[in-house]
Amino acid sequence: MTPHPSPLTPASSQITTRFAPSPTGLLHLGNVRTALLNWLYARKHGGCFLLRFEDTDRDRSEQQYIDAIQDDLMWLGLNWDGDVLFQSEHARNHTEALEKLAEQGLAYRCFCSETQLNLDRKLATSRGLPPRYSGRCRDLNAAESARRAESEPFVWRLKVHADAGEVIVPDVLHGDITFALRDLDDPVVVRSDGSFTFLLPNAVDDAIDGITHAVRGDDHLTNSAYQVWLLQQLGYQPPHYLHHGLLLGEDGAKLSKRSGSHSVAELRGDGLLPGALFQAMARLGHPNMPEEAHNVVALIEHFHAELVSTSSVRWSDEEMWRWHTRLLHELDAETVAPMIQPYLPAVSAQRLTAFASLIGRNIERTEDAAHYQRLLDLRAPLDADALAVIQEAGGDFYQAALDAWYDTTDGTDGRDSSEADWKGWAAAVKAATGCKGRGLFMPLRVALTGAQHGPEMSAVVAFLDEYGEKNAVAIRLADAKRLAES
Ligand code: GLU
């Protein structure tokens, strides 16, 4: 994967997808999925993936979100092709499209007030009819419409609704979806403040940008019907759509802050590996993605858009963090060392790397490295459970362990066989104390590492021998004795 956007421009025959966020907030799980599916589709087919900021809402669009979204996409490895596109740069095209539709009598000014519209809707509902626009302003003649526009507020609507006819949304996942025009409304495309709603600029930009496939949530299905209609009236070829099922929270509710959505910024702050979000997300609603396809190249290979579920899918933090642990365990110690450093006392790079190599498979998240701090710093605080183990073992146990350590190893550093050291030492402690099994190993492990689980004890002894301070094992045993007796 290229680390930076490549300077490609889409060729017309090439599959071209896009991610089209509005820069009005941070990237969240829901839009990560859409971005990822568009990216995978393009990469799978050797096509282009474009990034287009839909920034026509001037009041709510912010540069900080434009920057943050790009940064998060790059972090995830979702590199886009060519320059970043901005919808606002096509403002002229949007106005021209509207003018063209108006000239053809396919768009019209609507002067109905909110109160009037509410009343109409209530009336329709009370008659058991769908709450569609009544059509009051549909047939105003051009002169009257222009005259009223000088003094009255108005919106622009598209003249879609009709007694006969249909519009077909070509969808790769659903097959063709047919909408009868009689079931569609006359949607508003320009608000009373003159700003465009989502429908027209989004569709016109897809046409201008050469988008061949638009992957998006099925909450856009009806929008697509309007957009296909609109593009056809303007003489454009509509893109193929892939309307995927929505991403729900863990509780099955629409994904929101309350149902457990996260911003990418938040997950990055939690130390998540980008690959973990990538893996968990790419597999959602995509059956038969083999577990071993755990790098991006393999994921692309096994990705088949046609398999992407049209039903909603549930997010799982647990699954994402499971991937995090798995990928963390695949990293080498040199890579892990700087990641765990923030949770540890300052030590030399060499010692940190050896530490990372020792405990790398025993942590699920980078911050878990702190559980093993005692290996680096005797003054690291012990948690209550560890202290309880030490106190239960008692001072005599640690005195015996200390004596056995000197007897079996001479207490010298730099021995050649830690495995033999550990075995000989453990046997001697057993003989001296009568302790065995857990009662023997746990107090020794806790004294040396501060934790009740962890790497093989022979590896612990080897690490302390080589990278610990002088007499590292002995001083930890002496400290445990002191704690047991305090
Ligand atoms: N700006 C739109 C959104 O964020 C784009 C939707 C689409 O993918 O077409 O919902």
Residues whose N, C-alpha, C, O or C-beta is under 5 A from the ligand:
A	BS01	LIG	A20 P21 S22 E54 V215 R216
